Amino acid sequence: MNRIDRVFAELKQRKQPAFIPFLTIGDPDLKTSVDIIKQLEQSGASMVELGVPYSDPLADGPVIQRSSMRALKNHQVSVQDVMNTARQARSEGCELPFILFTYYNPVLQFGLERIFPMLQESEISGLIIPDLPMEEDAEVRKLADEHGIHLIPLVAPTSNDRIKRIVSRASGFVYCVSSLGVTGTRTEFHSGIDSFLETVRQSTALPIAIGFGVSTHEQFARFAETCDGIVVGSALVRQVEEALPLFEQDATRPQALSRIDQFVRNLIG
Ligand SMILES: O=P(O)(O)OC[C@@H](O)[C@@H](O)c1c[nH]c2ccccc12
């Protein structure tokens, strides 16, 4: 059974939502990313989106854009580096399911035929490609299925009649985008968010997760009532950004990690 399926099944029994953080890998460096992933597991994460930094992150707001730029400036982080980070975290005892999060271009550069066997070897259980439209995903979906990797689709409040078609081919879980626009913390969400989530819920037996804009415990708790998982990216990446000076010195790295621990514990309560 795919690790993602197992975790959702366990959480459903416990009537708990999945906390799914997104992290830009290589920000500020690959070793720190491994340490942060392990910290996230200890703090209560259910699975982790491993973000491949990209030079043209069109769907990302300023926090994740800055994070990608730092990773690319420091180390030119590649898909291979992100897969190596997953292997390293696994070798250091991390049991969390990993989801590779990448725009389509780095996947094409790496090579469709090459990437899936390597994702499988790296024990990466899921893949999210936000700029791969359903109409063009047949080859990727076929390869993902053949390698037991969930190709997780995104649906938006404006997807409307496309929702049924998108979720009918979904695997793993359905990622519901809470608002229009780019990633980034928000004080309010799309006005029709609750009916949108209900529409998705009625359209699939798969778990549904929501992302975009979540940064507070109140928002987490609100969505935990109707969703099986909550994705948090920018608010966490912001914590990493603010802790960068602490990560720079060995003596203060524990403080940086406990800052992330505190953020997560406050968030998921
Ligand atoms: O950052 P936010 O607002 O918490 O949203 C999650 C988001 O970061 C993560 O899932 C993500 C990062 N980059 C993306 C691009 C498109 C869709 C989703 C994403």
The ligand as a MOL file (V3000), in Angstrom:
LIG
                    3D

  0  0  0     0  0            999 V3000
M  V30 BEGIN CTAB
M  V30 COUNTS 19 20 0 0 0
M  V30 BEGIN ATOM
M  V30 1 O 1.7860 28.7170 0.5180 0
M  V30 2 P 0.3660 28.4270 0.9390 0
M  V30 3 O -0.5460 29.6380 0.7210 0
M  V30 4 O 0.2840 27.8420 2.3210 0
M  V30 5 O -0.1900 27.2830 -0.0700 0
M  V30 6 C 0.3900 25.9550 -0.0960 0
M  V30 7 C 1.4150 25.9930 -1.1700 0
M  V30 8 O 2.5410 26.7000 -0.6760 0
M  V30 9 C 1.9850 24.6830 -1.7360 0
M  V30 10 O 1.0660 23.6320 -1.7880 0
M  V30 11 C 2.4760 25.1470 -3.0620 0
M  V30 12 C 3.7330 25.6810 -3.2860 0
M  V30 13 N 3.8080 26.1440 -4.5620 0
M  V30 14 C 2.5910 25.9510 -5.2010 0
M  V30 15 C 2.1680 26.2980 -6.4760 0
M  V30 16 C 0.8530 25.9850 -6.8450 0
M  V30 17 C -0.0210 25.3240 -5.9170 0
M  V30 18 C 0.4020 24.9670 -4.6050 0
M  V30 19 C 1.7130 25.3230 -4.2720 0
M  V30 END ATOM
M  V30 BEGIN BOND
M  V30 1 2 1 2
M  V30 2 1 2 3
M  V30 3 1 2 4
M  V30 4 1 2 5
M  V30 5 1 5 6
M  V30 6 1 6 7
M  V30 7 1 7 8
M  V30 8 1 7 9
M  V30 9 1 9 10
M  V30 10 1 9 11
M  V30 11 2 11 12
M  V30 12 1 11 19
M  V30 13 1 12 13
M  V30 14 1 13 14
M  V30 15 1 14 15
M  V30 16 2 14 19
M  V30 17 2 15 16
M  V30 18 1 16 17
M  V30 19 2 17 18
M  V30 20 1 18 19
M  V30 END BOND
M  V30 END CTAB
M  END
